[in-house]
Amino acid sequence: MAENVGEDSKYIHMGLTSSDVVDTAQCVRMKEAGELLLKRLERLRQVLLEKAVEHRGTLMIGRTHGIHAEPMTFGLKMLLWVAETERNMERLQKAIKTVSVGAISGAVGTYANIEPAIEPTCARSLV
């Protein structure tokens, strides 16, 4: 290609791009951060469950739309927070799965620099 293009061939990119490296590294960082958050959320879930058991008989006033409502227990309030925490954990698990990718296919994804079969092996070891 350089023979046909001449001097301007220095502006044509072939092979692994910096985006291949940077984007894949960013995915690894996001996956690891998400996994750390999941561990903390699991600990929060456990604490909330413990408090729910501890306060299953502790009366409190319920609230709805920012005003007092029917009586409830603090234990039930903790269980409601457990349920919300579990939903948050599910969303985070989906987000981790979404960002757990890697690409080393080179400029415009043509695999001009490597065999396509190498990418999944590389991605598995990184992500």
Backbone atoms as SQL, in Angstrom:
CREATE TABLE atoms (id INTEGER PRIMARY KEY, chain TEXT, resi INTEGER, resn TEXT, atom TEXT, x REAL, y REAL, z REAL);
INSERT INTO atoms VALUES
  (1, 'A', 1, 'MET', 'N', 0.823, -1.170, 0.000),
  (2, 'A', 1, 'MET', 'CA', 0.000, 0.000, 0.000),
  (3, 'A', 1, 'MET', 'C', 0.879, 1.249, 0.000),
  (4, 'A', 2, 'ALA', 'N', 1.924, 1.237, 0.827),
  (5, 'A', 2, 'ALA', 'CA', 2.802, 2.399, 0.919),
  (6, 'A', 2, 'ALA', 'C', 3.442, 2.716, -0.433),
  (7, 'A', 3, 'GLU', 'N', 3.766, 1.663, -1.199),
  (8, 'A', 3, 'GLU', 'CA', 4.364, 1.885, -2.514),
  (9, 'A', 3, 'GLU', 'C', 3.408, 2.640, -3.429),
  (10, 'A', 4, 'ASN', 'N', 2.133, 2.352, -3.318),
  (11, 'A', 4, 'ASN', 'CA', 1.144, 3.006, -4.183),
  (12, 'A', 4, 'ASN', 'C', 0.743, 4.385, -3.690),
  (13, 'A', 5, 'VAL', 'N', 0.739, 4.579, -2.363),
  (14, 'A', 5, 'VAL', 'CA', 0.304, 5.848, -1.797),
  (15, 'A', 5, 'VAL', 'C', 1.452, 6.842, -1.733),
  (16, 'A', 6, 'GLY', 'N', 2.635, 6.339, -1.476),
  (17, 'A', 6, 'GLY', 'CA', 3.795, 7.216, -1.402),
  (18, 'A', 6, 'GLY', 'C', 3.979, 7.832, -0.030),
  (19, 'A', 7, 'GLU', 'N', 4.454, 9.078, 0.000),
  (20, 'A', 7, 'GLU', 'CA', 4.785, 9.795, 1.235),
  (21, 'A', 7, 'GLU', 'C', 3.623, 9.827, 2.238),
  (22, 'A', 8, 'ASP', 'N', 2.411, 9.977, 1.753),
  (23, 'A', 8, 'ASP', 'CA', 1.252, 10.068, 2.655),
  (24, 'A', 8, 'ASP', 'C', 0.883, 8.741, 3.309),
  (25, 'A', 9, 'SER', 'N', 1.550, 7.671, 2.952),
  (26, 'A', 9, 'SER', 'CA', 1.242, 6.372, 3.561),
  (27, 'A', 9, 'SER', 'C', 1.532, 6.371, 5.064),
  (28, 'A', 10, 'LYS', 'N', 2.332, 7.309, 5.530),
  (29, 'A', 10, 'LYS', 'CA', 2.610, 7.378, 6.966),
  (30, 'A', 10, 'LYS', 'C', 1.354, 7.717, 7.771),
  (31, 'A', 11, 'TYR', 'N', 0.306, 8.188, 7.111),
  (32, 'A', 11, 'TYR', 'CA', -0.947, 8.512, 7.790),
  (33, 'A', 11, 'TYR', 'C', -1.949, 7.356, 7.778),
  (34, 'A', 12, 'ILE', 'N', -1.616, 6.270, 7.141),
  (35, 'A', 12, 'ILE', 'CA', -2.491, 5.100, 7.091),
  (36, 'A', 12, 'ILE', 'C', -2.088, 4.171, 8.221),
  (37, 'A', 13, 'HIS', 'N', -3.039, 3.801, 9.012),
  (38, 'A', 13, 'HIS', 'CA', -2.745, 2.976, 10.187),
  (39, 'A', 13, 'HIS', 'C', -3.052, 1.517, 9.903),
  (40, 'A', 14, 'MET', 'N', -2.136, 0.656, 10.294),
  (41, 'A', 14, 'MET', 'CA', -2.357, -0.782, 10.216),
  (42, 'A', 14, 'MET', 'C', -1.941, -1.376, 11.545),
  (43, 'A', 15, 'GLY', 'N', -2.577, -2.464, 11.886),
  (44, 'A', 15, 'GLY', 'CA', -2.186, -3.174, 13.096),
  (45, 'A', 15, 'GLY', 'C', -2.977, -2.743, 14.319),
  (46, 'A', 16, 'LEU', 'N', -2.503, -3.194, 15.460),
  (47, 'A', 16, 'LEU', 'CA', -3.142, -2.918, 16.735),
  (48, 'A', 16, 'LEU', 'C', -3.178, -1.411, 16.985),
  (49, 'A', 17, 'THR', 'N', -4.333, -0.915, 17.397),
  (50, 'A', 17, 'THR', 'CA', -4.461, 0.521, 17.651),
  (51, 'A', 17, 'THR', 'C', -4.383, 0.798, 19.145),
  (52, 'A', 18, 'SER', 'N', -4.096, 2.039, 19.471),
  (53, 'A', 18, 'SER', 'CA', -4.084, 2.417, 20.887),
  (54, 'A', 18, 'SER', 'C', -5.473, 2.233, 21.490),
  (55, 'A', 19, 'SER', 'N', -6.524, 2.424, 20.704),
  (56, 'A', 19, 'SER', 'CA', -7.886, 2.209, 21.209),
  (57, 'A', 19, 'SER', 'C', -8.107, 0.752, 21.582),
  (58, 'A', 20, 'ASP', 'N', -7.524, -0.173, 20.814),
  (59, 'A', 20, 'ASP', 'CA', -7.628, -1.584, 21.177),
  (60, 'A', 20, 'ASP', 'C', -7.108, -1.799, 22.594),
  (61, 'A', 21, 'VAL', 'N', -5.985, -1.185, 22.884),
  (62, 'A', 21, 'VAL', 'CA', -5.345, -1.365, 24.187),
  (63, 'A', 21, 'VAL', 'C', -6.080, -0.569, 25.266),
  (64, 'A', 22, 'VAL', 'N', -6.324, 0.706, 25.018),
  (65, 'A', 22, 'VAL', 'CA', -6.935, 1.577, 26.018),
  (66, 'A', 22, 'VAL', 'C', -8.367, 1.144, 26.333),
  (67, 'A', 23, 'ASP', 'N', -9.165, 0.866, 25.311),
  (68, 'A', 23, 'ASP', 'CA', -10.553, 0.465, 25.545),
  (69, 'A', 23, 'ASP', 'C', -10.630, -0.865, 26.296),
  (70, 'A', 24, 'THR', 'N', -9.792, -1.808, 25.916),
  (71, 'A', 24, 'THR', 'CA', -9.786, -3.099, 26.603),
  (72, 'A', 24, 'THR', 'C', -9.342, -2.925, 28.050),
  (73, 'A', 25, 'ALA', 'N', -8.320, -2.104, 28.291),
  (74, 'A', 25, 'ALA', 'CA', -7.866, -1.852, 29.663),
  (75, 'A', 25, 'ALA', 'C', -8.958, -1.166, 30.477),
  (76, 'A', 26, 'GLN', 'N', -9.679, -0.247, 29.866),
  (77, 'A', 26, 'GLN', 'CA', -10.775, 0.425, 30.563),
  (78, 'A', 26, 'GLN', 'C', -11.868, -0.580, 30.933),
  (79, 'A', 27, 'CYS', 'N', -12.156, -1.517, 30.059),
  (80, 'A', 27, 'CYS', 'CA', -13.138, -2.557, 30.361),
  (81, 'A', 27, 'CYS', 'C', -12.689, -3.407, 31.548),
  (82, 'A', 28, 'VAL', 'N', -11.423, -3.729, 31.591),
  (83, 'A', 28, 'VAL', 'CA', -10.891, -4.503, 32.714),
  (84, 'A', 28, 'VAL', 'C', -11.059, -3.721, 34.012),
  (85, 'A', 29, 'ARG', 'N', -10.728, -2.423, 33.978),
  (86, 'A', 29, 'ARG', 'CA', -10.864, -1.595, 35.187),
  (87, 'A', 29, 'ARG', 'C', -12.319, -1.505, 35.641),
  (88, 'A', 30, 'MET', 'N', -13.232, -1.326, 34.686),
  (89, 'A', 30, 'MET', 'CA', -14.649, -1.226, 35.058),
  (90, 'A', 30, 'MET', 'C', -15.166, -2.546, 35.622),
  (91, 'A', 31, 'LYS', 'N', -14.730, -3.660, 35.046),
  (92, 'A', 31, 'LYS', 'CA', -15.146, -4.963, 35.552),
  (93, 'A', 31, 'LYS', 'C', -14.645, -5.159, 36.982),
  (94, 'A', 32, 'GLU', 'N', -13.380, -4.861, 37.226),
  (95, 'A', 32, 'GLU', 'CA', -12.808, -5.027, 38.565),
  (96, 'A', 32, 'GLU', 'C', -13.487, -4.098, 39.571),
  (97, 'A', 33, 'ALA', 'N', -13.773, -2.859, 39.171),
  (98, 'A', 33, 'ALA', 'CA', -14.459, -1.921, 40.065),
  (99, 'A', 33, 'ALA', 'C', -15.864, -2.433, 40.383),
  (100, 'A', 34, 'GLY', 'N', -16.554, -2.935, 39.373),
  (101, 'A', 34, 'GLY', 'CA', -17.891, -3.472, 39.589),
  (102, 'A', 34, 'GLY', 'C', -17.885, -4.649, 40.539),
  (103, 'A', 35, 'GLU', 'N', -16.895, -5.508, 40.411),
  (104, 'A', 35, 'GLU', 'CA', -16.791, -6.663, 41.304),
  (105, 'A', 35, 'GLU', 'C', -16.529, -6.230, 42.747),
  (106, 'A', 36, 'LEU', 'N', -15.723, -5.180, 42.928),
  (107, 'A', 36, 'LEU', 'CA', -15.498, -4.642, 44.275),
  (108, 'A', 36, 'LEU', 'C', -16.799, -4.085, 44.855),
  (109, 'A', 37, 'LEU', 'N', -17.541, -3.369, 44.033),
  (110, 'A', 37, 'LEU', 'CA', -18.821, -2.827, 44.487),
  (111, 'A', 37, 'LEU', 'C', -19.802, -3.936, 44.841),
  (112, 'A', 38, 'LEU', 'N', -19.808, -4.999, 44.045),
  (113, 'A', 38, 'LEU', 'CA', -20.700, -6.127, 44.341),
  (114, 'A', 38, 'LEU', 'C', -20.394, -6.738, 45.703),
  (115, 'A', 39, 'LYS', 'N', -19.117, -6.872, 46.017),
  (116, 'A', 39, 'LYS', 'CA', -18.733, -7.407, 47.331),
  (117, 'A', 39, 'LYS', 'C', -19.251, -6.513, 48.452),
  (118, 'A', 40, 'ARG', 'N', -19.141, -5.197, 48.273),
  (119, 'A', 40, 'ARG', 'CA', -19.622, -4.262, 49.298),
  (120, 'A', 40, 'ARG', 'C', -21.140, -4.313, 49.398),
  (121, 'A', 41, 'LEU', 'N', -21.817, -4.436, 48.260),
  (122, 'A', 41, 'LEU', 'CA', -23.273, -4.533, 48.282),
  (123, 'A', 41, 'LEU', 'C', -23.738, -5.819, 48.961),
  (124, 'A', 42, 'GLU', 'N', -23.000, -6.904, 48.761),
  (125, 'A', 42, 'GLU', 'CA', -23.346, -8.157, 49.435),
  (126, 'A', 42, 'GLU', 'C', -23.200, -7.996, 50.941),
  (127, 'A', 43, 'ARG', 'N', -22.161, -7.304, 51.369),
  (128, 'A', 43, 'ARG', 'CA', -21.975, -7.056, 52.803),
  (129, 'A', 43, 'ARG', 'C', -23.116, -6.179, 53.331),
  (130, 'A', 44, 'LEU', 'N', -23.483, -5.150, 52.583),
  (131, 'A', 44, 'LEU', 'CA', -24.605, -4.294, 52.976),
  (132, 'A', 44, 'LEU', 'C', -25.881, -5.122, 53.096),
  (133, 'A', 45, 'ARG', 'N', -26.119, -6.004, 52.140),
  (134, 'A', 45, 'ARG', 'CA', -27.296, -6.872, 52.161),
  (135, 'A', 45, 'ARG', 'C', -27.316, -7.713, 53.437),
  (136, 'A', 46, 'GLN', 'N', -26.170, -8.273, 53.786),
  (137, 'A', 46, 'GLN', 'CA', -26.081, -9.102, 54.994),
  (138, 'A', 46, 'GLN', 'C', -26.387, -8.290, 56.253),
  (139, 'A', 47, 'VAL', 'N', -25.842, -7.089, 56.344),
  (140, 'A', 47, 'VAL', 'CA', -26.085, -6.228, 57.503),
  (141, 'A', 47, 'VAL', 'C', -27.562, -5.870, 57.587),
  (142, 'A', 48, 'LEU', 'N', -28.164, -5.547, 56.455),
  (143, 'A', 48, 'LEU', 'CA', -29.584, -5.218, 56.446),
  (144, 'A', 48, 'LEU', 'C', -30.432, -6.403, 56.894),
  (145, 'A', 49, 'LEU', 'N', -30.069, -7.607, 56.446),
  (146, 'A', 49, 'LEU', 'CA', -30.795, -8.801, 56.878),
  (147, 'A', 49, 'LEU', 'C', -30.666, -9.011, 58.381),
  (148, 'A', 50, 'GLU', 'N', -29.474, -8.822, 58.914),
  (149, 'A', 50, 'GLU', 'CA', -29.263, -8.958, 60.358),
  (150, 'A', 50, 'GLU', 'C', -30.115, -7.947, 61.126),
  (151, 'A', 51, 'LYS', 'N', -30.143, -6.725, 60.638),
  (152, 'A', 51, 'LYS', 'CA', -30.944, -5.684, 61.294),
  (153, 'A', 51, 'LYS', 'C', -32.436, -5.989, 61.164),
  (154, 'A', 52, 'ALA', 'N', -32.845, -6.571, 60.054),
  (155, 'A', 52, 'ALA', 'CA', -34.252, -6.930, 59.871),
  (156, 'A', 52, 'ALA', 'C', -34.686, -7.942, 60.916),
  (157, 'A', 53, 'VAL', 'N', -33.835, -8.927, 61.173),
  (158, 'A', 53, 'VAL', 'CA', -34.144, -9.936, 62.195),
  (159, 'A', 53, 'VAL', 'C', -34.134, -9.290, 63.580),
  (160, 'A', 54, 'GLU', 'N', -33.110, -8.497, 63.833),
  (161, 'A', 54, 'GLU', 'CA', -32.974, -7.850, 65.144),
  (162, 'A', 54, 'GLU', 'C', -34.172, -6.946, 65.457),
  (163, 'A', 55, 'HIS', 'N', -34.709, -6.271, 64.456),
  (164, 'A', 55, 'HIS', 'CA', -35.778, -5.286, 64.671),
  (165, 'A', 55, 'HIS', 'C', -37.128, -5.730, 64.111),
  (166, 'A', 56, 'ARG', 'N', -37.328, -7.033, 64.023),
  (167, 'A', 56, 'ARG', 'CA', -38.601, -7.520, 63.466),
  (168, 'A', 56, 'ARG', 'C', -39.800, -7.088, 64.313),
  (169, 'A', 57, 'GLY', 'N', -39.575, -6.766, 65.557),
  (170, 'A', 57, 'GLY', 'CA', -40.672, -6.325, 66.415),
  (171, 'A', 57, 'GLY', 'C', -40.597, -4.863, 66.811),
  (172, 'A', 58, 'THR', 'N', -39.639, -4.118, 66.265),
  (173, 'A', 58, 'THR', 'CA', -39.478, -2.699, 66.620),
  (174, 'A', 58, 'THR', 'C', -40.466, -1.859, 65.814),
  (175, 'A', 59, 'LEU', 'N', -41.446, -1.301, 66.498),
  (176, 'A', 59, 'LEU', 'CA', -42.464, -0.496, 65.814),
  (177, 'A', 59, 'LEU', 'C', -41.911, 0.845, 65.382),
  (178, 'A', 60, 'MET', 'N', -42.422, 1.305, 64.290),
  (179, 'A', 60, 'MET', 'CA', -42.101, 2.644, 63.789),
  (180, 'A', 60, 'MET', 'C', -43.274, 3.121, 62.955),
  (181, 'A', 61, 'ILE', 'N', -43.298, 4.387, 62.701),
  (182, 'A', 61, 'ILE', 'CA', -44.351, 4.911, 61.849),
  (183, 'A', 61, 'ILE', 'C', -43.912, 4.759, 60.395),
  (184, 'A', 62, 'GLY', 'N', -44.815, 4.260, 59.581),
  (185, 'A', 62, 'GLY', 'CA', -44.525, 4.167, 58.158),
  (186, 'A', 62, 'GLY', 'C', -44.680, 5.531, 57.508),
  (187, 'A', 63, 'ARG', 'N', -44.105, 5.666, 56.352),
  (188, 'A', 63, 'ARG', 'CA', -44.222, 6.930, 55.627),
  (189, 'A', 63, 'ARG', 'C', -44.575, 6.633, 54.178),
  (190, 'A', 64, 'THR', 'N', -45.362, 7.493, 53.605),
  (191, 'A', 64, 'THR', 'CA', -45.675, 7.404, 52.193),
  (192, 'A', 64, 'THR', 'C', -45.776, 8.821, 51.641),
  (193, 'A', 65, 'HIS', 'N', -45.147, 9.045, 50.537),
  (194, 'A', 65, 'HIS', 'CA', -45.135, 10.372, 49.905),
  (195, 'A', 65, 'HIS', 'C', -44.689, 11.460, 50.882),
  (196, 'A', 66, 'GLY', 'N', -43.751, 11.086, 51.772),
  (197, 'A', 66, 'GLY', 'CA', -43.177, 12.065, 52.682),
  (198, 'A', 66, 'GLY', 'C', -44.019, 12.409, 53.895),
  (199, 'A', 67, 'ILE', 'N', -45.117, 11.685, 54.105),
  (200, 'A', 67, 'ILE', 'CA', -45.943, 11.965, 55.282),
  (201, 'A', 67, 'ILE', 'C', -46.161, 10.674, 56.066),
  (202, 'A', 68, 'HIS', 'N', -46.565, 10.833, 57.332),
  (203, 'A', 68, 'HIS', 'CA', -46.817, 9.665, 58.171),
  (204, 'A', 68, 'HIS', 'C', -47.934, 8.821, 57.590),
  (205, 'A', 69, 'ALA', 'N', -47.765, 7.499, 57.792),
  (206, 'A', 69, 'ALA', 'CA', -48.768, 6.558, 57.292),
  (207, 'A', 69, 'ALA', 'C', -49.027, 5.519, 58.373),
  (208, 'A', 70, 'GLU', 'N', -49.349, 4.304, 57.981),
  (209, 'A', 70, 'GLU', 'CA', -49.634, 3.237, 58.934),
  (210, 'A', 70, 'GLU', 'C', -48.374, 2.802, 59.665),
  (211, 'A', 71, 'PRO', 'N', -48.553, 2.254, 60.876),
  (212, 'A', 71, 'PRO', 'CA', -47.399, 1.723, 61.599),
  (213, 'A', 71, 'PRO', 'C', -46.799, 0.516, 60.866),
  (214, 'A', 72, 'MET', 'N', -45.532, 0.320, 61.059),
  (215, 'A', 72, 'MET', 'CA', -44.819, -0.827, 60.487),
  (216, 'A', 72, 'MET', 'C', -43.684, -1.170, 61.439),
  (217, 'A', 73, 'THR', 'N', -42.896, -2.157, 61.097),
  (218, 'A', 73, 'THR', 'CA', -41.721, -2.455, 61.925),
  (219, 'A', 73, 'THR', 'C', -40.468, -1.986, 61.196),
  (220, 'A', 74, 'PHE', 'N', -39.464, -1.674, 62.002),
  (221, 'A', 74, 'PHE', 'CA', -38.177, -1.289, 61.424),
  (222, 'A', 74, 'PHE', 'C', -37.569, -2.477, 60.674),
  (223, 'A', 75, 'GLY', 'N', -37.865, -3.691, 61.146),
  (224, 'A', 75, 'GLY', 'CA', -37.400, -4.893, 60.453),
  (225, 'A', 75, 'GLY', 'C', -37.941, -4.971, 59.036),
  (226, 'A', 76, 'LEU', 'N', -39.222, -4.647, 58.856),
  (227, 'A', 76, 'LEU', 'CA', -39.804, -4.639, 57.503),
  (228, 'A', 76, 'LEU', 'C', -39.114, -3.588, 56.639),
  (229, 'A', 77, 'LYS', 'N', -38.856, -2.423, 57.223),
  (230, 'A', 77, 'LYS', 'CA', -38.140, -1.369, 56.481),
  (231, 'A', 77, 'LYS', 'C', -36.795, -1.886, 55.987),
  (232, 'A', 78, 'MET', 'N', -36.087, -2.627, 56.851),
  (233, 'A', 78, 'MET', 'CA', -34.797, -3.199, 56.464),
  (234, 'A', 78, 'MET', 'C', -34.970, -4.214, 55.332),
  (235, 'A', 79, 'LEU', 'N', -36.028, -5.034, 55.394),
  (236, 'A', 79, 'LEU', 'CA', -36.279, -6.012, 54.322),
  (237, 'A', 79, 'LEU', 'C', -36.579, -5.320, 52.994),
  (238, 'A', 80, 'LEU', 'N', -37.274, -4.199, 53.051),
  (239, 'A', 80, 'LEU', 'CA', -37.527, -3.441, 51.816),
  (240, 'A', 80, 'LEU', 'C', -36.213, -2.927, 51.232),
  (241, 'A', 81, 'TRP', 'N', -35.299, -2.509, 52.109),
  (242, 'A', 81, 'TRP', 'CA', -33.977, -2.073, 51.636),
  (243, 'A', 81, 'TRP', 'C', -33.173, -3.247, 51.090),
  (244, 'A', 82, 'VAL', 'N', -33.343, -4.425, 51.683),
  (245, 'A', 82, 'VAL', 'CA', -32.684, -5.634, 51.159),
  (246, 'A', 82, 'VAL', 'C', -33.142, -5.875, 49.726),
  (247, 'A', 83, 'ALA', 'N', -34.448, -5.795, 49.514),
  (248, 'A', 83, 'ALA', 'CA', -34.991, -6.032, 48.171),
  (249, 'A', 83, 'ALA', 'C', -34.428, -5.026, 47.165),
  (250, 'A', 84, 'GLU', 'N', -34.341, -3.775, 47.560),
  (251, 'A', 84, 'GLU', 'CA', -33.784, -2.756, 46.660),
  (252, 'A', 84, 'GLU', 'C', -32.296, -3.006, 46.403),
  (253, 'A', 85, 'THR', 'N', -31.582, -3.406, 47.439),
  (254, 'A', 85, 'THR', 'CA', -30.159, -3.720, 47.284),
  (255, 'A', 85, 'THR', 'C', -29.976, -4.893, 46.320),
  (256, 'A', 86, 'GLU', 'N', -30.813, -5.895, 46.418),
  (257, 'A', 86, 'GLU', 'CA', -30.730, -7.039, 45.504),
  (258, 'A', 86, 'GLU', 'C', -31.000, -6.619, 44.061),
  (259, 'A', 87, 'ARG', 'N', -31.967, -5.716, 43.858),
  (260, 'A', 87, 'ARG', 'CA', -32.213, -5.209, 42.499),
  (261, 'A', 87, 'ARG', 'C', -30.995, -4.439, 41.985),
  (262, 'A', 88, 'ASN', 'N', -30.385, -3.654, 42.859),
  (263, 'A', 88, 'ASN', 'CA', -29.180, -2.916, 42.468),
  (264, 'A', 88, 'ASN', 'C', -28.046, -3.874, 42.116),
  (265, 'A', 89, 'MET', 'N', -27.919, -4.962, 42.870),
  (266, 'A', 89, 'MET', 'CA', -26.881, -5.949, 42.589),
  (267, 'A', 89, 'MET', 'C', -27.115, -6.606, 41.228),
  (268, 'A', 90, 'GLU', 'N', -28.361, -6.914, 40.905),
  (269, 'A', 90, 'GLU', 'CA', -28.678, -7.499, 39.598),
  (270, 'A', 90, 'GLU', 'C', -28.310, -6.544, 38.473),
  (271, 'A', 91, 'ARG', 'N', -28.639, -5.264, 38.646),
  (272, 'A', 91, 'ARG', 'CA', -28.300, -4.276, 37.611),
  (273, 'A', 91, 'ARG', 'C', -26.785, -4.168, 37.452),
  (274, 'A', 92, 'LEU', 'N', -26.068, -4.179, 38.566),
  (275, 'A', 92, 'LEU', 'CA', -24.609, -4.082, 38.506),
  (276, 'A', 92, 'LEU', 'C', -24.006, -5.318, 37.855),
  (277, 'A', 93, 'GLN', 'N', -24.544, -6.498, 38.150),
  (278, 'A', 93, 'GLN', 'CA', -24.059, -7.722, 37.506),
  (279, 'A', 93, 'GLN', 'C', -24.245, -7.657, 35.992),
  (280, 'A', 94, 'LYS', 'N', -25.371, -7.134, 35.538),
  (281, 'A', 94, 'LYS', 'CA', -25.606, -6.972, 34.098),
  (282, 'A', 94, 'LYS', 'C', -24.626, -5.970, 33.497),
  (283, 'A', 95, 'ALA', 'N', -24.370, -4.888, 34.227),
  (284, 'A', 95, 'ALA', 'CA', -23.422, -3.882, 33.738),
  (285, 'A', 95, 'ALA', 'C', -22.019, -4.473, 33.637),
  (286, 'A', 96, 'ILE', 'N', -21.622, -5.268, 34.617),
  (287, 'A', 96, 'ILE', 'CA', -20.302, -5.907, 34.582),
  (288, 'A', 96, 'ILE', 'C', -20.202, -6.823, 33.373),
  (289, 'A', 97, 'LYS', 'N', -21.239, -7.587, 33.122),
  (290, 'A', 97, 'LYS', 'CA', -21.232, -8.483, 31.960),
  (291, 'A', 97, 'LYS', 'C', -21.126, -7.679, 30.664),
  (292, 'A', 98, 'THR', 'N', -21.814, -6.544, 30.622),
  (293, 'A', 98, 'THR', 'CA', -21.800, -5.709, 29.421),
  (294, 'A', 98, 'THR', 'C', -20.416, -5.142, 29.132),
  (295, 'A', 99, 'VAL', 'N', -19.688, -4.730, 30.166),
  (296, 'A', 99, 'VAL', 'CA', -18.375, -4.117, 29.947),
  (297, 'A', 99, 'VAL', 'C', -17.243, -5.132, 29.891),
  (298, 'A', 100, 'SER', 'N', -17.532, -6.394, 30.131),
  (299, 'A', 100, 'SER', 'CA', -16.483, -7.415, 30.142),
  (300, 'A', 100, 'SER', 'C', -16.169, -7.886, 28.725),
  (301, 'A', 101, 'VAL', 'N', -15.560, -6.990, 27.979),
  (302, 'A', 101, 'VAL', 'CA', -15.190, -7.286, 26.593),
  (303, 'A', 101, 'VAL', 'C', -13.775, -6.797, 26.332),
  (304, 'A', 102, 'GLY', 'N', -13.210, -7.292, 25.280),
  (305, 'A', 102, 'GLY', 'CA', -11.900, -6.841, 24.840),
  (306, 'A', 102, 'GLY', 'C', -11.826, -6.950, 23.329),
  (307, 'A', 103, 'ALA', 'N', -10.998, -6.134, 22.722),
  (308, 'A', 103, 'ALA', 'CA', -10.846, -6.175, 21.269),
  (309, 'A', 103, 'ALA', 'C', -9.402, -5.851, 20.901),
  (310, 'A', 104, 'ILE', 'N', -8.836, -6.671, 20.071),
  (311, 'A', 104, 'ILE', 'CA', -7.492, -6.395, 19.544),
  (312, 'A', 104, 'ILE', 'C', -7.486, -6.618, 18.038),
  (313, 'A', 105, 'SER', 'N', -8.610, -6.268, 17.415),
  (314, 'A', 105, 'SER', 'CA', -8.785, -6.537, 15.990),
  (315, 'A', 105, 'SER', 'C', -8.090, -5.533, 15.086),
  (316, 'A', 106, 'GLY', 'N', -7.489, -4.518, 15.669),
  (317, 'A', 106, 'GLY', 'CA', -6.731, -3.567, 14.868),
  (318, 'A', 106, 'GLY', 'C', -7.602, -2.495, 14.245),
  (319, 'A', 107, 'ALA', 'N', -6.950, -1.722, 13.378),
  (320, 'A', 107, 'ALA', 'CA', -7.627, -0.596, 12.732),
  (321, 'A', 107, 'ALA', 'C', -8.891, -1.075, 12.035),
  (322, 'A', 108, 'VAL', 'N', -9.972, -0.426, 12.301),
  (323, 'A', 108, 'VAL', 'CA', -11.315, -0.679, 11.764),
  (324, 'A', 108, 'VAL', 'C', -11.782, -2.118, 11.899),
  (325, 'A', 109, 'GLY', 'N', -11.191, -2.878, 12.807),
  (326, 'A', 109, 'GLY', 'CA', -11.664, -4.225, 13.097),
  (327, 'A', 109, 'GLY', 'C', -11.453, -5.240, 11.997),
  (328, 'A', 110, 'THR', 'N', -10.385, -5.077, 11.227),
  (329, 'A', 110, 'THR', 'CA', -10.162, -5.967, 10.083),
  (330, 'A', 110, 'THR', 'C', -9.298, -7.175, 10.395),
  (331, 'A', 111, 'TYR', 'N', -8.712, -7.225, 11.586),
  (332, 'A', 111, 'TYR', 'CA', -7.798, -8.316, 11.968),
  (333, 'A', 111, 'TYR', 'C', -6.613, -8.419, 10.999),
  (334, 'A', 112, 'ALA', 'N', -6.195, -7.299, 10.448),
  (335, 'A', 112, 'ALA', 'CA', -5.069, -7.308, 9.526),
  (336, 'A', 112, 'ALA', 'C', -3.762, -7.643, 10.233),
  (337, 'A', 113, 'ASN', 'N', -3.722, -7.447, 11.557),
  (338, 'A', 113, 'ASN', 'CA', -2.477, -7.647, 12.293),
  (339, 'A', 113, 'ASN', 'C', -2.399, -8.997, 12.998),
  (340, 'A', 114, 'ILE', 'N', -3.531, -9.661, 13.240),
  (341, 'A', 114, 'ILE', 'CA', -3.531, -10.946, 13.936),
  (342, 'A', 114, 'ILE', 'C', -4.628, -11.841, 13.371),
  (343, 'A', 115, 'GLU', 'N', -4.536, -13.099, 13.703),
  (344, 'A', 115, 'GLU', 'CA', -5.599, -14.029, 13.350),
  (345, 'A', 115, 'GLU', 'C', -6.799, -13.769, 14.267),
  (346, 'A', 116, 'PRO', 'N', -8.014, -13.777, 13.735),
  (347, 'A', 116, 'PRO', 'CA', -9.200, -13.545, 14.574),
  (348, 'A', 116, 'PRO', 'C', -9.313, -14.517, 15.753),
  (349, 'A', 117, 'ALA', 'N', -8.812, -15.723, 15.616),
  (350, 'A', 117, 'ALA', 'CA', -8.924, -16.726, 16.681),
  (351, 'A', 117, 'ALA', 'C', -8.127, -16.333, 17.930),
  (352, 'A', 118, 'ILE', 'N', -7.172, -15.427, 17.795),
  (353, 'A', 118, 'ILE', 'CA', -6.350, -15.012, 18.934),
  (354, 'A', 118, 'ILE', 'C', -7.124, -14.078, 19.867),
  (355, 'A', 119, 'GLU', 'N', -8.015, -13.277, 19.324),
  (356, 'A', 119, 'GLU', 'CA', -8.732, -12.282, 20.123),
  (357, 'A', 119, 'GLU', 'C', -9.516, -12.893, 21.290),
  (358, 'A', 120, 'PRO', 'N', -10.322, -13.940, 21.085),
  (359, 'A', 120, 'PRO', 'CA', -11.056, -14.503, 22.234),
  (360, 'A', 120, 'PRO', 'C', -10.126, -15.019, 23.332),
  (361, 'A', 121, 'THR', 'N', -9.017, -15.610, 22.947),
  (362, 'A', 121, 'THR', 'CA', -8.061, -16.101, 23.946),
  (363, 'A', 121, 'THR', 'C', -7.491, -14.945, 24.738),
  (364, 'A', 122, 'CYS', 'N', -7.122, -13.896, 24.058),
  (365, 'A', 122, 'CYS', 'CA', -6.580, -12.698, 24.723),
  (366, 'A', 122, 'CYS', 'C', -7.638, -12.065, 25.613),
  (367, 'A', 123, 'ALA', 'N', -8.844, -11.913, 25.111),
  (368, 'A', 123, 'ALA', 'CA', -9.909, -11.285, 25.872),
  (369, 'A', 123, 'ALA', 'C', -10.248, -12.080, 27.127),
  (370, 'A', 124, 'ARG', 'N', -10.268, -13.401, 27.014),
  (371, 'A', 124, 'ARG', 'CA', -10.560, -14.232, 28.200),
  (372, 'A', 124, 'ARG', 'C', -9.521, -14.032, 29.283),
  (373, 'A', 125, 'SER', 'N', -8.273, -13.861, 28.890),
  (374, 'A', 125, 'SER', 'CA', -7.222, -13.702, 29.891),
  (375, 'A', 125, 'SER', 'C', -7.244, -12.317, 30.536),
  (376, 'A', 126, 'LEU', 'N', -7.855, -11.340, 29.872),
  (377, 'A', 126, 'LEU', 'CA', -7.897, -9.977, 30.399),
  (378, 'A', 126, 'LEU', 'C', -9.183, -9.670, 31.118),
  (379, 'A', 127, 'VAL', 'N', -10.283, -10.155, 30.604),
  (380, 'A', 127, 'VAL', 'CA', -11.599, -9.728, 31.083),
  (381, 'A', 127, 'VAL', 'C', -12.289, -10.786, 31.880);
